[in-house]
Amino acid sequence: MEVHFHGAAGDVTGSMHLIEAAGKRILLDCGMVQGSPEADARNFAPFPFDASQIDALILSHAHIDHVGRVPRLTLAGFDGPIFTQRATADLLPIMLLDSASLQENEAERSNRKRKPGQPKAVPLYTRDDVRDALSQLHPLDYATRTQILEGVEIAFRDAGHILGSAIVELWADGRKLVFSGDLGMPNAPILRDPTPVADADLLLMESTYGNRNHKQRSETVLELSEILEAAWRDHGNVLIPAFAVGRTQELLYWFARHWNDWDMSRWKIFLDSPMASKVVQVYDHHHELFDAEAREIWRGTPNPFRLPNLRVTQTAEESMSINRIHGGAIIIAGNGMASGGRILHHMRQCLPKRQTRMVFVGYQAEGTLGRRLVDGAQWVRIHGHDVRVNAHRHTVGGLSAHADQQGLLDWYAGFRPSPPLALVHGEDLAREALAGEIHERFGVQATLARPGMTLEV
């Protein structure tokens, strides 16, 4: 068995790893590169392998940095089965159709501004391309060992990252490969904890927060309540960039759980994302994947997805009307790294105001607008306009959907014996720190995967 690294090998986005085993070629993830100025060019670049020779694709979960180039893969000639967990299969049409719509709209805008002689802009893929790719889906349940190709078997285990997120176990050639996908935090709300795995001949493990630990969730929830109270006292709005899957649902969960003690009924709460409203419906259909506490909350009043003061905006006009509200609004909008989407319109209006609270609840990749704000930028450029940043900025790391350093170490400790591993899905500072801790505690020298690198299992 051989593993060839092609994406999220030295950075956080663009997850893509090719496995050659049992005479077959299996791709783990096919994610979009996000954040960097070169991201668009990298997404349009030809794949570093012949897509028509890939026998199967396995997707760990529905975030775009893990699935965003799937239609591009099918356009390049891949016509094999796509295996993923059942809830992920329900989320994929929402995520990919939205991605295609953004691609089509961006190409249309570029072509309207195109000068004579400039090449015509084309989308990375279209909604029709997405529908073609989705016809190749084969949903699987957790904990079901399945032969996907002759000589190749897989099983999905709950990764606790987002709904349907999976740790992938793969058996072939008498060897076992484990791919962590993205691991969630233990004791996080709504979802179950990441499933321990006992053995592997090689582990591919994410390392997004390999160099830091999150605050205790109780401290984080207290911090969130204090931010909301300060914003109310200052008559300001609260802006929260959040991806449609994961943080959005957790925020609504906390609002429902603390409905009375946070006096949440006084706020106007906007979920400014048509995609997020569709995602909510998928969560509603998969209560079997919730932890016990979340199932109890969902049976209570108010239901997190049906808060009496929650308004889900659909049209662009509804979204723009929010900007007429100058205080007392909580606005959750995509995307989570503030590199596109409706949050930009609200940021342009609200960032210059000192009473605004800008709350980051997830990872901000290098090169994104969110990262620049977290790093303290005083001016940012939004839709061609220079915007002064006077708003208060808060990074609420304890709401991250990713395991922190201790969470990663604890999950790795569940293997007996400690397997060799390659660290993926992390910037170098994070990977180096995690590799050092693993070597000190377990005596294992981790490999820092690089694009083009090959490991033999």
Buried (B, 14 or more C-beta within 10 A) or exposed (E): BEBBBBBBBBBBBBBBBBBBBBEBBBBBBBBBBBBBEEBBEBBEEEBEBEBEEBBBBBBBBBBBBBBBBBBBBBBBEBEBEBBBBBBBBBBBBBBBBBBBBBBBEBBEEBEEEEEEEEEEBEBBBBBEBBBBBBEBBBBBEBEEEEEBBEBBBBBBBBBBBBBBBBBBBBBBBEBBBBBBBBBBBBEBBBBBBBBEBEEBBBBBBBBBBBBBBBBEBEEBBEBBBEBBEBBBEBEBBBBBBBBBBBBBBBBBBBBBBBBEEBEBEEBBBBBBBBBBBBBBEBBEEBEEBBBEEBEEBBEEEBBBBEBEBBEBBEEEEBBBEBBEEBBBBBBBBBBBBBBBBBBBBBBBBBBEBEBBBBBBBBBBBEBBBBBBBBEEBEEBEBEEEEBEBEBBBBBBBBBBBBBBBBBBBBBBEEBEEBBBBBBBBBBBEBBBBBBEBBEEEBEBEBBBBEBEBEBEB
